[in-house]
Amino acid sequence: MIKDVRAQRVTVSLPADVLAFVEEDRRMQHVSRSEYISRALAEVIRGRREQTLVDSFRRAYRDQPQTAAEAEFAEAAAHTLGEVLAEDERRP
């Protein structure tokens, strides 16, 4: 699927305190109002998509719980990963 990345102009109304925060924060970040709001909305969209995936995983595990063998494997894999990451952190 090809994304349409062309910007489209929209008009929104914001409470004065929200706009004041946006203006102050975007100036500190040296970005335009459009860029600031685009980034904020992209973050909200990512969060919603992530939550949709989490909800889907929860439904799947509720409908078909993992077996004891799968749980044991997952626990062992998590433990091994933790050891590997700890070892990597100790390396210079």
C-alpha positions as CSV (number, residue, x, y, z in Angstrom):
1,M,0.0,0.0,0.0
2,I,1.3,3.4,-0.9
3,K,1.0,6.2,1.6
4,D,-0.2,9.6,0.6
5,V,2.4,11.8,2.4
6,R,1.1,15.1,1.0
7,A,0.1,17.5,3.8
8,Q,-3.5,18.7,4.0
9,R,-4.5,21.9,5.7
10,V,-7.0,21.5,8.6
11,T,-8.5,24.0,11.1
12,V,-8.8,22.9,14.7
13,S,-9.9,24.8,17.8
14,L,-7.9,24.2,21.0
15,P,-8.4,25.4,24.5
16,A,-6.2,28.4,25.3
17,D,-4.1,26.5,27.9
18,V,-3.4,23.6,25.5
19,L,-2.4,26.0,22.7
20,A,-0.1,27.9,25.2
21,F,1.6,24.6,26.1
22,V,2.0,23.6,22.5
23,E,3.5,26.9,21.6
24,E,6.0,26.9,24.4
25,D,7.0,23.3,24.0
26,R,7.3,23.5,20.2
27,R,9.5,26.6,20.4
28,M,11.8,24.7,22.9
29,Q,12.0,21.9,20.4
30,H,12.5,24.2,17.5
31,V,9.7,22.7,15.4
32,S,6.8,24.3,13.6
33,R,3.3,24.0,15.0
34,S,2.4,21.6,12.2
35,E,5.4,19.4,12.9
36,Y,4.7,19.4,16.6
37,I,1.0,18.4,16.2
38,S,1.8,15.9,13.5
39,R,4.3,14.2,15.9
40,A,1.9,14.2,18.7
41,L,-0.9,12.7,16.6
42,A,1.5,10.1,15.2
43,E,2.4,9.1,18.8
44,V,-1.3,8.7,19.7
45,I,-1.9,6.6,16.5
46,R,1.1,4.3,17.4
47,G,-0.3,3.9,20.9
48,R,-3.7,3.0,19.6
49,R,-2.3,0.5,17.2
50,E,-0.1,-1.0,19.9
51,Q,-3.1,-1.3,22.2
52,T,-5.1,-3.0,19.5
53,L,-2.3,-5.6,19.1
54,V,-2.1,-6.1,22.9
55,D,-5.9,-6.6,23.1
56,S,-5.7,-9.1,20.2
57,F,-3.0,-11.1,22.0
58,R,-5.0,-11.1,25.2
59,R,-8.1,-12.4,23.4
60,A,-6.0,-15.1,21.7
61,Y,-4.5,-16.3,25.0
62,R,-7.8,-16.1,26.7
63,D,-9.4,-18.2,24.0
64,Q,-6.5,-20.6,23.7
65,P,-4.3,-20.4,26.9
66,Q,-0.7,-21.6,26.6
67,T,0.1,-25.1,27.8
68,A,2.4,-25.8,30.7
69,A,5.1,-26.8,28.3
70,E,4.8,-23.5,26.5
71,A,4.9,-21.6,29.7
72,E,8.0,-23.4,30.9
73,F,9.7,-22.7,27.6
74,A,8.8,-19.0,27.7
75,E,10.1,-18.7,31.3
76,A,13.4,-20.4,30.3
77,A,13.8,-18.2,27.2
78,A,13.2,-15.1,29.3
79,H,15.7,-16.2,31.9
80,T,18.3,-16.9,29.2
81,L,17.7,-13.5,27.5
82,G,18.0,-11.8,30.8
83,E,21.4,-13.4,31.4
84,V,22.6,-12.5,27.9
85,L,21.5,-8.9,28.3
86,A,23.2,-8.7,31.7
87,E,26.4,-10.1,30.3
88,D,26.3,-7.6,27.4
89,E,25.9,-4.7,29.9
90,R,29.1,-5.9,31.7
91,R,31.2,-5.8,28.6
92,P,33.2,-2.7,27.9
